[in-house]
Amino acid sequence: MSAADTAQTINSSRSDETARNGGKNQSSEDNKQEEPQNQEEGRETEDKAPEMSNPGTEEKPSDSDVYAATSLSLMTKKEDGVKTHPLNLDWAFGINPDLPVFSLLDEERLAVVYGCSHVAVIYDHTSNSQHLLQGHCSPISCLCVSEDRRWLVTADKGQESLVIVWDSYTGIPVRCMFDCHPEGGVAALAFSKDSRYFVTVGAGTVQKVCIWDWTNETEGPECHLNIDPELGCQNHILFNPTDNFQLLSNSESYVLFYTWDNRFMEYSVPEITDKTFNKAVGPFSQSVFHCSGVQAFSVTLEGNLVLWDVLEDSVIHQNKAMKATKLIPLQKDGITVLTLCDSIIVTGDVNGHVKFYDENFKLITWYSEFNLDPIASISFSKEVPSSNRVEYQEGSTLNAKTCVIRNLVLSTVSAAVIHVKTQGILAQILLKEHEESLVAVACHPSYPLLAMGSYSGLLKVWDYEKKRAVSSRVFHSDKQIQCITYDPQGFYLAVGFASGAVQILDACTLQQEEEQSFQYSQDCITHLTFSQDSTYLATADTGKAVTVFQLCKEGIRHVWKYLGRHHSHYKPIQDLLFGVQLDSTQPRLLSLGMDRRLVEYDLQNSRKDELLILSSDRIEQSAVPTCMAWYPPLATEHFLLIASDLYKMKLFNVTTKMCRKTLLGPTFGSPVKKMLILPASKEGDSGSRYMAYITRDKVGVQILPLDGNPYKSSALIGHSLGVSSFTCSYDGRYIFTAGGVDKTVFSWEISFPALEASAALGGKDLIPFYTLLEGGRDGELFRVMEDLFYYCQLRNQGIDSMETRQVSTHIPLSEVPSAMRALGFYPTEQELEDMQNEVKFSRYSETGKYVTDIDLEDFIKLFVNHRPAFGTSREELYKAFQVLGVPDESSQMVIAREELLEILQARGEHMTVEELADCFLTLGLSAEEGRSATESPEPKEPGLLLESVLPPNITMDTFATDILGFLRQELPLEDDSPSSSRLSKASPEQV
């Protein structure tokens, strides 16, 4: 199994028990470490890789990729030419500045490892290449490396916390540990000096410290204990370099010292306050053991260093008690990083300075000329260059002493990574990425250029094929870049800011003329789009308004001018789209809002300061549209594709705005958030078209034409904290996603053959749709559908008819509503009209004739595409009663009977009292329930019937179980996920 396949399995199968076992087998069989014979000596860490064994096979250790690897293995490794997954992570732009950056420098490579969203990146600066370690589904919260830089450990804070041990030479995960800290994930971790053990600190309310021996097959930790929450959040932990059975950790207020042995662990908390030394100590940042292992140091954000020493009366005991013995004002600036290198004490501070001290805290040398932001981490190279000698004076003597300082890698809080070569004091910037949320991406329409913008005001353009930055610009007045886009000709790059400003830049120089900057809104710009001929630029903002700019000719110059602005929606605008008129080349502009309205603007008749509306159509009843795109010309009819929050996609005729087809969209945990049609691919069939989309946290691709087949769609976790926006390359080979708060952009390479192969494995014809029916092809629902289908034929011919029956494979279109309701799906009148129009006009553009009947296959597709993707959730009912109800004496939300009846009749589709009474009777509220023993058996008026069978005050449970008829069962809480919190049958939409 290759590293990519292993990581893909881990990434895509976290909740699957089979995948979980597979992940463990990968670590315990294929790449299991051979336990050292002498536990005191530990493993070899310099010249020899640990021997690998595979129980139950005849494979020799030398056959293992990990055993035979060297530090050059990743550099010489060639990727397999055949892509087995539809989406393959190609490159990671960005860095998580909250995680440390570790140096993998040696005599053979200039490489570093750092965290990037839910991926760890091994970046080789010499070859400008990346190796991406994929396996986590949540953002990586901790990262550490072994002393010899051979092993990496990554951990996250997800709901299912995962810890992975990687081989840095091959990128192969050698151990996967699931649910190590189910209470909240991992907040800190560290390797022992011999790399045999590592320690994790939980991120829960009550933090748990666990010691793991990852070289054996033991599932649980060697020992663990809980930390008193009053000691603060322990966010830094470290092993004693001379004794694996001693550790220390610190929060901002306390430093803890641990000892463990034979599954027993304990800690001590030396007391230290501002009164200890009659001086303010300040909040602790980091702590380390002295290289001798006897003393320890802690530094604070006040520039102080606290010296910890062993109490004299505890030296003979294993649990040596520590005490703060000295407070040294090391420097005036706050110290953010503390580490040791060959007995030299090294600090990094808030001014970006790095200082080196000897064991007596005498300053040896310092680096202050790099103009860096506060230091976040310091990591030294593995080799010890003998030429890197520094002379310094100690005390008042005239004799100079020399010391050797290794080359080092610095990272700053502003997402910069610098390699410092101490011989000659040369600083080389390895990375300089976005330090704040990165939400905007756009691809050039003709060249392999990717522009990205962040809240820090940094606009950066990359050549995504050569993997190098081309140009950049920093905005100071309008900092927060919210959205960017290129015009179709590639001349302009428009930038929208959170302040409401819009700037139109030259795509090459990233500069703009004074006239190209506009401020016609005080609200955040959320959408930017150019017309196909690059003569119009439209923007949408959080003020629910659309603004249009026009390119005008003034003499020999072309200048952008303000055309008009219109508050066309009363709820936030979801999407903005330019198109072309069918009968001309004139552009057309449409906006889509959460108010369920599709608005088209009259650009041809609009004048300065007067943007006109051509039409405004309500396109949904209850669903909220999320995005739209022009459907490619796969048929003779032209469509507009609109997705909604109910996991549906609808095709609307571009002229009449009639809903022509409703289809089940991707159901990967959250609805489609944005989508775009990919350019025609050169791979495979030239007539094949594809669509890319993002959900809340996933990125996916879909085969067109849409038909509701779930196997035609594939998705992966794009950014675990949420995907903010995305774009595609001009040739359709790559998708780029921006992660927003994770400050990252991922490049995904698309494999269309793999996507087609995945769809083919789902089966042909109706086989994929059978999987959407409860029980499948052999289930009860399908048998009921068959029986119901033929019963509709009997009913249409007359139940009491004695004539010979005409058995057919079709039923009249008029029978579709009754058949749908008989199957438990209760569509509204508008939904029924959409269904009938979908069938009626399905062949009209080809034949010019209406379709008046439907066969069983088309009926099954119609049913699975139109019915709700999920049933009604308790959360939805809870929200409805929170809005419509009032609290009773027990603080439970109730709706009065009269108010409920009025709402059902007056809101949404109009219902008469008779129709409402008929619905309640259909739900099982019999008229007999409304009669007393002395009343006449004559039926009551519908209004009186409803009053007699419904209680005066209706609670959510009464409405769900007694009225709608849901089974009484353990229902999920209101904060559960709608996709997993469904009642046992669909609720009648008419009620």
Helices and strands as residue ranges (DSSP letters): H 3-12, H 17-25, I 26-30, E 32-33, E 52-53, G 61-63, H 73-76, E 87-94, E 102-103, E 111-116, E 119-124, E 129-134, E 140-145, E 151-156, E 162-167, E 172-178, E 186-191, E 197-202, E 208-213, E 223-226, G 229-231, E 236-240, E 243-250, E 255-261, E 264-268, E 284-289, E 296-300, E 304-310, G 312-314, E 322-329, E 335-341, E 344-349, E 354-357, E 363-367, E 375-380, E 389-393, E 400-404, E 408-412, E 416-421, E 426-432, E 438-443, E 449-454, E 458-463, E 468-474, E 481-486, E 492-497, E 501-506, G 514-516, E 517-519, E 525-530, E 536-541, E 546-554, E 557-566, E 573-580, E 587-593, E 597-607, E 610-618, E 625-630, E 639-644, E 648-653, E 659-664, E 674-677, E 689-694, E 698-704, G 710-712, E 713-717, E 725-728, E 734-738, E 744-750, H 752-761, H 767-770, G 776-778, H 780-797, E 810-812, G 813-815, H 816-822, H 829-840, H 844-847, E 853-855, H 856-866, H 874-884, E 886-887, E 893-896, H 897-906, H 913-922, G 927-930, H 942-949, E 953-955, H 956-957, I 958-963
